[in-house]
Amino acid sequence: MITLIDRYLLKEVLKALLAILLVLVLIMLSNSFIKLLKEVASGDLNTNLLFQALGLQMVVYVSRLIPPAFFFAVLYAVGRMYRDSEMVALESCGIGGFRLYRSLILVVAPVALLTGWLSLIVQPWASQLSAELMSSQSGQATELAGISAGRFNEYSQGDLVLYVESIASEQRRMRNIFVQQRKEGVLSLVSAKHGYQRIDEESGDRYLVLEDGYRHEGTPGHADYRVSEFERYGLRIKASEGSAAKITRKSLSSYALLTSESISDRAEFQVRIAQIFGLLVFALLSLPLSRSMPRQGPFGRLVFAFVLYTLYLSLQGVAENWMVAGTTPEWLGVWWVHLTLAIVGLLLLIPDTYLYRRTHRKVFGGAA
């Protein structure tokens, strides 16, 4: 039965979890958005697929960010209860630290299941889809996507040189255009007053449509040199073929990693599982680390928790490298990191035990 205390703690932890998770996701997405904008500017990604790629990045990030977000959410929520003397009132009613774990389990269980589903199933799916998206756009996105007005823009390894005096941002119409194209050893020069880009709906080919200009083809002084005037001239922009999607371990399914004969693949599978165990271990650590005196500032505990989580990530990377290198046996894998932290968490719970309190009263006198 869910009591009033359970509902109160659940509400406080979930509010903090959503707020912290939102901030972390926004930070990670802002970095990804800047990188994707650079790829759009260089022509490696179509503008229409920008937010689709960003959404896949968000899916990948969420599963990794839930464990630290949950850890700091419990630290903040329970730490606030200590600072506002709410925990003192609860303890006076017989609700101590161990009783709070019952309330915490009610939120840890579904969050752990969600983390496992995201880490084992959704994250590799999103990574594979993102790799396929980027590979299909490699060299196939707008060849002229990174065009800049007022300077010479070089494409197709120098076979296409484009100069545009100005670009109307609202319609992407270009003014005073100069194009130099070398095709099969034949040099052609095109100048036009106006131009714009167009995609053929049937073939999907992209064209640079020029209006009111002249086309010079061949070598001046030779008999095959031609000059023609046009009202509208379509220049097909040839895009190179996209490369095959690069298969990485992060994009492989969890079952493929588990049944693989490669030790590196099995190490990646353990890292995915470790996100669930990391969530459980830090849920164990969160309550004793959130203890604080009334009106005490929260920053000391948060800094220590941040250092502890950074150390955990470093040790997890070391454990994975040791497993792949054969320094540690495969059965030990990355689990020793979580076992160590779990032991630390159990040691921190000793002051809440009845035996410790009774011994403390006998030795030092007074309340523990």
N, C-alpha and C positions, 0 to 999 in steps of 0.2 A: 504493500500500500504506500502510495506517495504522500508524504506528509507536507505540512506547510513549510517546514524547514527545507525539505527537498526541493519544493517548487521555487522557493526563494533563491537557493544557491544555484539551481539550474538557470533561472532567469538572469542572475548576475553574471554567471560564467558565459552563457550563450551571447549576451549582449557584448561583453568584452571580446569574445571570440570573433564575432562578426565584424566588429570595429577594427580589431588588429589585423584580421585576415584581409579586409578590404584595403587597409593601408599598405600591407605588404604586396598584395596583388597589383595595386596601382603603381607602386614603385617599380616592380619588375616589368609591368607592361609599358611603363614610360620608357624604360631602357630598350625594350624590344621594339617599341614604336619608332624610336629614333633609328635603330638599325634597319628596320624595314623601309623607312623613308629613304635611307641611303641607297637601298637596293632598287627602290622605285626610281630614284633619280638616275641611277646608273643603267636602268633599263633591264635589270634582272628580274623584276617583278611587276606584273600588271597592276595598275592602280585599282582596278575593279576587285582584285583579290587581296588587297591590303588588309582589310578588316577580317577577312576569312583566315588569313595567316595569323593575324593577331589573336583571334579567338582560339585557334589551336594552341598557340603559345600559352594562353591563359589556362587552358585545360591542363597542360603539362605542369604549369607552375602550382596550381591549386593543391595537387596531391603532395607536393613537396613542402608547401607552406603550412598545411594544417597542423602537423605536430608542433612546430615552434609557436604557432599562433595559439594553440590550445594551452601550451605550457605557460606562456606569458599571460594568457587570459585568466587562468586560475590564480597565478601569482598576484595579478592586479585585483581580481574580485575578492579573494580571501584576504589578501593584504589590506584592502580597504576596510574589510569587516574587523580586522584586528585594530587598525588605527582609529576606527570610530567606536571602539569598545563593544561592538556587537558580539564578538567572539567571547568576551568576558561574560556578557549576559547569557550566552548559550552554554558556556562551561558551568556557570552557576546553576543552570537548570539540568546539568548532567549530560550535556551534549558536547563531548570532547572531540579530539582529532580523529579517532578511529570511527566515530559515528559519522563524521563528515565524508569518510571514504564511501560509505553507502550511498550518500547523495551524489558523490562524484561519479560512481560507477554508472549511475543512470544516464549520464551524459557521455562518459567515456566509451561505453559499449557501442552506441550507434555511430559515434564519431570514428571509432576504430574500424567498424565495418565499412563506413564510407571511405576511409583512407585506404583500406585494403582493396576495395573495388576500383578506386581511382588509380592506385599504384600498380595493381596487377593486370588490369584490363583496359581501363580508359587511357592511361598515360602512354603505353606502347602503341595503342591505336592512333592516338593523336600525333605521336612522334612520327609514325609511319606515314600518316596522311600529310603531315607537314613536309616531310622529305619528298614525297611524290609531288606535292604542289610546287615546291621550290625547284625540283629537277625539271618539271614540265615547263616551268617559266624560264629556265636557264637558257638564255639566248633567244627565247621566243617572245618575251615581253616586248613592248614597244621599242623598236630599235632607236626611235627618235624620242624616247621618253625623257632622256636627260638633256634635251636641247636647251641651250642658253642663248639669249639674245645678245647681240653685240660682240660675238666672238665666233671663231671658226670651230665647228664641232666635227670631229672625225669619227667615222664608223666603219665597220666591215674591214678592219685592219688597213685603213687608209684608202680603200677603194671608193668610199663615199665621203665627201667633205661638204658640209652645209653651213651657210652663213645666213642669219636672219637679223635684220636691223632691229625689229621690235615685235613683240607678241602681245595681242590683246588678251588679257587674262580671263575675261568673262566668256569668250568664245574660242579661245586658243587659235585665233586667226593670226597668221604671220604676214609681215609687210616687208617688201624689198628683200627678196630671197635670191641667194646665189647657191647653185648646186654644181659640184664637180663630181662626176661618176666615171669610173673606169670599169668597163665590162668587156671581158675577153680581149683585152689589149687595146680596145677602142676607147678614146677619151671623149667625153661629151660634157659641154658646159651649158647650164640652163640658168636663165635669170627671169624673174617674174616679179610683178608688183604685189601680188597677194597669194596666199596659200593656206591650206589647212590639211589635217589628217583625216582619213576616212577608212573604215573597215568594211570590206565586202562581206555582206551577210551570208552569201552562199559558200564562198571558199574560206572566209576568215582571214584573207590576206589584208595587209595594211598598205595603204597607198598615201603618198604625199601628193595632194592635188594642187597644182600651180595654175594661176590665172593671169592672163595678159602678160605674156613674156616671149622670149626668144630662146631657141635651142641651137647650139653650135656643136657639130659632131665631126670628128676627124681631125686631121692635121692641117693647119693653115698652109696654103701654097700647093697642096696636093689636089688631084682631080676629084677625089672622093669627099672633099670638104664641103659640108652642107650647112646652110643657115635657114632655119624655118621659124615662122611666127605662129603663135597659137593663142587661142582664147582660153583653153583649158587643157592641161596636160597632166596625166596621172603617172606618177613615178612609183613603181612597186618596190616596197622595201622588203628585201629578202631577209628572213630570219633564219639563223642557223638551227639545226635540229636539236631538240632538247636531249640532254643526256639521261641515261637510265637512273632511276632513283637509287641513291646510295643507301645500302642496307647497313644500319648500325645496330649495336646491341640494344640500344634504348628503344628501337622500333620493332624488335622481335617480340613475339608473344611470350608470355610467362611460361607457357607449357613448352615452347621450343627451347627456352633457356634451361628449364628444369631437366629436359631429356637430352640436352646437348652433351657431347663428349668433351667439349672445351671447358677448361677450368675457369676461363674468363667469363664464359656465358653463365656458368653456375654461380660465379661470384656476383654477377649482375642480378641474378634472381634473388640471392640472399640480401642484396642491397634493397631491392623492392620490398621484400618481406620485412626488412629492418625498419621501414617507416612505420609499420604497425607496432612493432615492439618498442620503437623509440617513443611513440605516443603513450604507450602503457607505462614505460619506465619513468617518463617525465611527469605523468600523472601521479605516480607514486612519490616523486620528489617534490612536486609542487606544493603540497600542503605544509610539510615541515619548513620549506624554504620561504613560505609566505608569512611566517610568524614575524610579528613586529610589535613594538611597544605602542601604546596609545599616543597619538600625535607625532609618531616618528615618521620621517620622510620615507617615501617608497623607493628612492633612487638607489640606495645602497644594496638592497636585495635584488633589484632589477639588474644592476651592473654585474653582481655576482652570478645571477642566473644567465646573463648574456655570455659571460666568460665561460661558464660551465657548458652551455650549449655549443659554443664555438669549439671548446675542447672536445666535446662529443663528436662533432662533425670531423674534426681533424683525426681523432682516433679511429673513426669509421673508415676514413680514407686509407689510413695506415693498415687497418685490419684487412681491407680489400686487397691492397697491394701485397701484403704478406701472404694472403691466401693464394693469390695468383702465382706468386714467386715460389710457393711451396715452403715458406718459412714456418707457417703454422699449418696444421692438418686441416683438411677440408671440413671435417665434422665440427671443428672449432670455429672456422670461418670468421664471421664478424660478430658472432654471438657473445664473445668474451667482453666486448665493449658494453653491451646491454646488461650482462651479468654483473659486471663491476659497478655500474651505476645503480643497479637494483640493490646490491649489497650496501652501497652508500645510503640509498634511500631508507633501507631497513635500519641502519645504524642511527639515522636521524630521527627515527620513530621511537627509539628507546626511551627518551624523556617522557613520552606519553604513556608508557606502560605502568601498570600498578606496582610491579616489583621495584622499578626504578624510583618511583615516588616514595614508596615505603622506606626503601634503603636511604634515600636522600633525607627523609625526615629523621631517621634514626641517627645518621651521621652528623648532619648539619643542624637539625632541628627546624621547626617551622614548616610551612608549606613548600612543596617542590615547585 
